[in-house]
C-alpha cells in the first residue's frame, strides 16, 4: 500500500504502541496508574479511529469517543500522584464526569471490538453495584457510596486499572508482538512447511496438516479466529480439492484452530491471566497446560484418522509435500526465536516478558531475510511495518476484552457477589465436587457463548473458583478446568465462532460442521475431567512416570471414544467402545 498521511499516521501509532510495550520490559517499575492508562490510550485509536467507516456523523462520533477516552486516560496518568491520595473516591463534578465517561468508553470499546455480550454482562454487574441494595435476600448488598464505587473502578486499581489490565499491559502485549513478528516473515511459512512434511503423506494428510499447523500456529497466535483464517486459507482448499467432504474439512479446521487457545506458550492470554491470579510462575502454567493440550490434539488427530479410514480419504500428493531441504532451510525462522524464548525462560532468572522481548528482537532481525537467506532492507521495512500494525491492532482487541472484564471483577470485589455465588454453588452441589464441576462447566458454556474465552474464564473463576477450591480442588487445577470449559463455546452450538468462520470459508452449511466439530473436539469435553480425576496430568514435575502413565491411559480412552463417535466397524460395537473409553479415562484417575 502506498504511503499517505493516514497510512503514515497508522504506522506511527503502531510503532508507538509496540515501542511503548517493549520499553516497559526494560524500564523497571512504572506506576500502574501511569502504564495502564497509557496502554488504554494507545489501544483506543485502533477501535475508534483506524478503519472506521460509515457516514460522516458516525465517523465524527467515533473520533469524539476515542478522543475523550484518550484524554481521560492521559488525565489519570499525569495526575497519578494526586489521585492516589484520594484512595479511590471521586471529588468534584469534573471527576464524576470523567469516571462515568471512561466507563462508557470502555463499554463501547468492547462492543465495537467483540460485539455486545461482554458489555451487557458488564452493564448488569454495574447495575448490581449501583442498585443491589434494593434486592431482597442474600444477593442484596448494603449499598456503596457512588463516589467510592465509581472511583474504585476508574481512578484506583480496582476496576479498569486493576490487575487484569496489568496482565494485558505487561505480559500479553509482549507475546502478541512476538507472534506478529514471527508471522510477518518466513516463520508462518516454516510452520506450515513442517506440518505438511510431517503429516501430509498420511491418510487424510491435508486434515492432519490442519491439526499440526494449528497447534504450531496457535502456540504463537493464541487466537482461534486468526488460526482459522491463516491455516484454513491453505488447508481448506487442499482438502476440498482432494475430495474431502466440505463439512468434515471445515470441522477439522474449526477444532484444530480452537486448540490454539490451550496450547502453550500463549494460550490466548489465558496463561498470563492465570499466572497473575494464582501468583505462580509462567513456567508452572506452561508445564501444567502442556500434556492436556497434547491430548486434545491427539484426540483430534485420532478422529481424523478414523474418519479417513472409514471414508478412504487420500493423503496429499508428492508434489504438494515440500522437500526436506526446504523445511530445514525454513526451520531457523521459528527455531531461533523459540530457542531464545525457552532458553531465557528455563535457563535464566529473567521474566517471561524479558524472554519474549529477546525472541522479538531475534524475529525482527530474521525479517530481513527470505527463505534463501537473501537480505533486503526494503522487504525488512515492509515486514516490520506489517508486524507492528498487526500487533498493535491485536493488542487493542485484547485490551478491549480484558479492561471490560476488569469492570465486572471490580464490581464483584466491591459487592462481595462472588462469595455469595460460591455459597450457592456449594449448596446446590451438596458438597460434592463433581456436581460443582458440572454446574461450573454449564456456567462456563453459557457465559462463553458470546464472551471471549479469556473474559469468560476470568468471570467464571472469580465466582466458581473459590467453591471448587473449598471442595478440595487445587487452585491450578480449578483454573485450568474453568479455562478449558470457557473454550467450549468455540465449537458448541448455538454460538460456535470457529465453526461459523470455517464453514463460511469452506462454503458449506454450519450445522453439520458443528456436529462433526463436537465429535472431533472430544478432547475439549473429556480432558478437563481427566486431569481433575488424575492431577498428575498437570503436575508432571511431581512425578514424571505417573504423569506419563496417566497421559497414556487418557490417550487410549480418547481413542476408544473417538472410535465410538466417528464410526467404523459394526454399529452395535460403538456403545461398547464409548463405555470402554470412559472406563479407561476414569481408571486413569483411580490408578494414578
N, C-alpha and C positions, 0 to 999 in steps of 0.2 A: 504494500500500500504506500503510495507516495506521501511524503510528509506534508502536512498542512498545519496551520496554527492549532486546530483542535487535536489533531493526531500528536503534535509535539507536546501539548498540554497533558494528554493522556499518558504519554511515555514519561514525562517529567513526574507526574503524580505516582505512576507505578514505581519509578526509580526511588522516589522519596519513601514510599511505603516499604519497599524491600530494604533500602538502606537503613531506615529507622529501626526495623525489627532486627537486622543484623547488628546494628550499633548497640542495641540493648544487651546482646550476648556478651559484649566485651566491655561495657561501660561501668560495670559494677552496679551498686544499688541505686536505683532511681525511685523516688517515692511513688507508691501505687496511684495516688491521686494526680500524678503527672503522666506516667507512662500509659495508664489505661484510658484516660480521656483522649490523649493523643492518638492512641490506637483507633478509637471510635472516629475521631476527626479525619483520619486517613482512610477509613472504610466508607464513610458516608457518601463521598462523591461517586463511588462505583455503583451505588444503588440509586441515587437521586439525580446524578448529572450525566454519567457516561452512558451513552447509547439510549437515553430516554427519548422516545418518540411521541407521536400523537399531536393534537392541536397545540397551538402556541400557549393557550391558557394552562394546559396540563404541564407543559414543559416549564412554564413560569412558576407554577405551584411547586413542582419538584425542586427547582432551583431554590426557592424560598425555604422549603422544609430543610433541604440539605444545608443551606447557609445558616439557618437558625441552629441546627444540630451542631455544626462546626463551631459556631460562636459559643454555644453553651459548653461544649467540651473544652474549648480553649479558656473560657472563663474559669472553669474548675481547675484546670491545670495551672493557670497563672495565679490563682488565688488560693492555692492549696494550703498555705500556712494559716491563713485566716479561717478557712473552712474547717480545718482540723480542730480549732479551738471552739467551734460551735457544737461539737460532739453529736453531729447528725440531726441538728434542729434548725429548720429554716427560719430566717429572720427577714422580715420586711416583705412587701408585696412583690418586689423585683425577684427575690429568690423563689417565692412561691410560683411566680410565672415561669421562671426558668426551670424549676423542678417539674411542674406539670407538663410544660412544653417538651422537656427532654424525654419524659416517659412516652408521650405521644409520638415523638420522633422515632424512638426505639420500636414501638409497636408498628408504626408504618414501615419502618425499615425491614422488619421481619416479614410483614405482609407482602412487600414487594419482592423480597428475596426468596421466600419459601412458602408463599401462599398464606391462607387465612387461619389454619388450625392453631398453630402455636400462639399467635396474638390473641385468639379467642380464649385459650387457656390462661394466658397472662391477664386478660381483662377480667375473667372470672375470679382469678386469685386476687387481683387488686380490689374488686368489688367486695370480696370476702373481708379483706383487710379493712376497708372503709365501713362496711355495714354489718360485719359479723356479730357485733354486739346485740343485734336485734334477732339473732337466731336463737330459738329455744334449745334446751338440752346441752349435751356435752360438746356439740360442734360450735356453740357460740363462744365468743371471747369477750373479755371485759371492755374492749374498746381501746383505741390508740389515739393519742393526740395527733391531729392532722400534720402539724409541723414536724413532729418526730417521725411519723410514719413515712411521709414523703421525703423528709431529709435523709433518713437512713437509706432510702432507695437511691437517692440522687446526688447527695453531696458527701456521703460517707461510704465505707466499703461494705455496705450491707445489701446491695442490690445490683444496680447497673455496674458499679465498680467493684463488685465482690470477687471472691477467689476464682469463680468460673471465668470471669473476664481476664483475670491474671493468667490463667492457663492459655487462653486464646492469644494473649499478647506475647507471653514469654516462651511458649513451647510450640503450640500448634502452628503459629505463623512461620516459625523457622523450618519446620518439617514440610509445610506446604511449599515453601520456597524451594526446598531440596527436591521435592517431587517434580515441580515445574521445571527446574534446571536440568534434571536428568531426562525428562520427557521432551525437552525442546531440542535436544541434539540426537545423537545416534542411540541413546540409551533405550528409548521405546522400541526402536527397530531391533536392537540387540535382544531385548526380552522376547519379542515375537519370533525372531530367528531361532533362538534357543528352544522355545516351546515347540515350534514346528519340527525342529531337528529331533527333539526327544520323543514327541508324540505323534507326529504326522504319519508315520508308517504303520501305526496300529489300526485295528478295526475302528471305524468312525474316527479316523485320525483328526479330521478338522474339528470335531466336537471336543476331543481330548486336548487339542491345541487350545481351544477356548478355555478349558478348565485350567490348564497350566499357565497360559498367558494372563488370565485374570488373576491368578494367585500372585504371579510376579508383578504385574502392573498395579494390582490393588494394594500390594505392600507399600507402594510409594504414593499412590493417589489417595487411598482411603475414602474414595467416593464411588458408590455403586453406579450412579448415573454416568459419571465420567468414564468409568470402566466399561460400561455397555457401549457407550458412544465410540470409544477408542478401539478396543479389541473387537467389538462387534462389527465395526466397519470393515474389518478384514475377514473375520471368521464366518460371519453370516452369509455373504455372497458365495464363499467357497463351499460351505455346507449345502446350500441350495443347488449350486452347480453340480455337486456330486450326487444329487438326488435324495438328500435327507429330507424328511417331512418338515415343512417350514415351522410348524408348531413345536416340533422337537428341537430344531435348531435354535429358535428363539428362547425356549425354556432353558437349554444348556447355557446360553449366554447370560440370561437373567440370573440363574442360580450361581454360576461361577463368579459373576460380577458382584453379587451381593456378598460373597465371601471375602471380598477385599476389605470390608469393614471389620472383619475379625482376624485378619492376617497381620501379624507384626511386620514392620515396626510402627506403621502409622495408625491403623485401626480407626480411621475416620474421626480422629481426635479423641476417641474413647480412652486410649491408653494414657493420654496425658491428663485427662479429667480424672480418671481413676487414680492415677499417681497422686494428684493433688488432694482428692477427697480422702484417700487412705493414708496419705503421708508415708508412702513407701517409695523405693527407688524405681526408676523406669525399667531397669533390667529385671526386677522382680515381676513387673507386669508383663513384660515381653516373654519371659521364660514360662510364666503361668499360662499365657494365651497360646503358645506355640503348638503344643500337642493337640488341643482341641481343634485349632484351625486346620491342622493337617488332616485330622479325622473328618472334618467337614468336606475338604476337597477330595479325600479318599472316597467318601460316600458318593459324591458327585461323579467321580471317575468310574466307580463300580456301576452306578446306574447307567451311565453312558455305555459302558462295555456290554452290559446285559441287554440294553436296547439294541445295540449294534448286532449282537449275536442273534437276537430274535428276528430282526428285520434285514439282516445282511448288508449293513451299511459299509461302504467302501473306505479304505484308507486314502490318504492324499497321494497323488501321482508322484513319481520320482522327480519329475521336473519342478514340482512345487516345493520340494524339500530343499532348503539351502545346503550347499556343501559344508562339510565340517570346517574347511579353511575359512569360509565367510563367518561362521559362528565364532571361531577363535579370534578372527580379526575384529569382530564387534564386541567381544566379551569385555575388554578393558573399559568400555564406555559405561558399564554398570558395575563391574567388579571393583574398579578403583574407588568410586565414591562409597560403595557399601563397605569396602575394606577399611577405608578411613573412618566411616561411621562406627562400625563394630569394633575396630581396633581401639579407638579413643574411648568407647563406652566400656569395654571389658578389660582393657589393659591399663587404663589410667584412672585417676580420680576425678576427672573433669565431668561436667554436667552433660546431659543429653543435648542441650542447646549448643554447647561448645562442639560436641561431636558432629552434630548436624551442620554447623557452620563450616567446619573443616571439609565435610563432604560437599557442601555447596561450592566452596572455592575450587575444589577439585573438579566438580562438574562444570563450573564456569570456564575453567581452562580447557576442558575437553570439547566445549562448544566450538573452539577454534578449528577443530579437525573434522574431516569427513571420514567415512569408513576406511579409506585408503591412507589415512593419516596425513592428508594434504591440508596445510593450513590456509585459511582465507580470512583476513581481517573483516572484509565486508560481510561474509556469511556469519562470522562471530558476532558482529554488531546486530545483525538481524535476529539471530537466535537469542542473544542476550535480551534484546528488546521484547521479543515474544515471551520469553521466560518471565521477565519482570511483570509484564501486563497480565499474563495468566495467573501468576502467583498473587498479585495484588487483588485481582478480581475474586479469586477463591478465598483469600484471607477475609475479604469483606463479607462474603456469603456466610462463612463460618462465624464471623463476629456477630452477624445479624441473629444467628441461631443462639449462640452462647449468651449474648448480652440479654436477649429477650427471656431466655430460660433463667438468667440471673434474677430477673424481676420476680419470677414465680418462687424461686428459692428464698429470696429476700422476704416475701410475704409469709412463706411457711415458717421461717425462722422467727419472725416478729410475732406471729399469732399463735405459735405452738400447734398449728394444724397437723403437722407431720406426726407429732406424738399421739394425737387423737386418732389419726388413721391407723397408726401402728397398733394401738389398743384394739381397734375394731378388727383388724386382720387377725390378731391373736385370738380374739373372742370367737370369730367365725370359724377359725381353724380348730378350735377346741384344743389348742396346744400341740397340734400335730403338724410337724414340719412339712410333710408332703402336701397337705391340704393348703397350707400357707403358700407353698410354692406354686400350686395350681392357681390360686387367687392372684398371686403376683404375676404369673405368666399371662393370665387373662387381662389384667390391667395393662401390662406392657403392650400386648397386642392391640388393645383398644386405643391406647394413647399414641402408639406408634403408627396408626393408620394414616395420619397426615403430618404429625410432628416428626421432624428428622430424628434419626436414631440417637444421636448424642443427647439431644434435648429430652427425648422420651426416657432415656436411661437415667439422666440426672434427676428428673422429676420422680420417676418410679423408685429409684434407690433412696431418695430423700424420705419418702413416706413408707416404703416397704422394707428397706434395708434394716432399720432397727428391729423390726418384728422378726425378720429372718435370723438376725444375729441373736436376739433374745431366745429364739427357739433352738439355738445351738449351732448355727451355721457360722463358719469362719468368715470374717469380713471380705476377704478377697474372693472367696467362693461366691458369696452373695452378690458382689458387684459384677463378677463375670456372668453369673446366671442371669441377672437382670439385663445386662448389656446384650447378651445373645438373644434373649426373647424380645428386646426392644427392636431387634432387626427382623423379626418375623414378618412384619407387615410389608417388607420389600417384595415378598413372593406370595403372601397370603391374601386372597380376596377379602373384602371388596376393594381395598386400596392397595395395589401392589405395583409400586412405581417402576421397578426394573422390568417387570412383566410388560407393562404398557409400552415402555421405550423399546424393548427388544421385539415385541410383536409388531410395533409400527415399522421398525427397520426391516423386519422380515416380511412385511405386508401380509399378515395373517391375523385372524380374529384372536383377541386376547384371552377369552375364556378357556379354550383348550390349552393355551400356553400356560395359564395359571395352574391347571390341573397337572400338567407334566412337571411344572416347576416344583410343586409341592412334593411330588414323588422323588424327583431328582435332588431336591433340597432336604431330604430326610434328615441329614445330619444336623440341620439347624434346629429341628424339633427334639432330637434324641440326645445329642452330645451334652447339652447342659444337664439333663437328668443323669447322664453317665458320670459327669465329674462331681455332681452332688453325691451320688452313691459311692463313688470312689475318689476322694480328694487327691489321691496320688497322681492323677492325670494332670493336675495343675500345680503340683508341688514336687516336680521331678528332683529338685535339689535335696529333698529329704529322703530319697531312696530311688535311685535310677532304675534298679531292677523291678521294683514294684510298679513304677510308672510305665515302664515298657511292657510289663505283663498286662496291666490294665489297658494300655493302648492296643495291644494285640487282641484282647478279648472284645473290646468295644468295636474295633475294626471288623472282626469276624461277625459280630452281631449285626453291624450295619450292612454287611454284605448279604447276610441271610434276609434281612428285612427288605433290602433293595430287590432281591430276587422275588420276594413275595409281591412287592408293589409294581415292579416293572414287568414281571411276567416271564414267560419261558417255561417250557415243560408242561406237565399236566395241571389244569386249573385247580383241581382239588388238592394239590400239594401246596398251593400258595398260603393258605391259613397256617399250615404246619411250619412253613419257612418263617412266617411272621412270628409265631409263638416261639420258635426256636431262637430267632434273633433277639426277641425281647428277653428271653431267658438268659442268653449269653451276656447281654448287656447288664442285666440285673446281677448275674453271678460275678461280673466284674467288681460290683460293689461288695458282694459277700466274700469273694476270695481275696480282695485287696491286691 
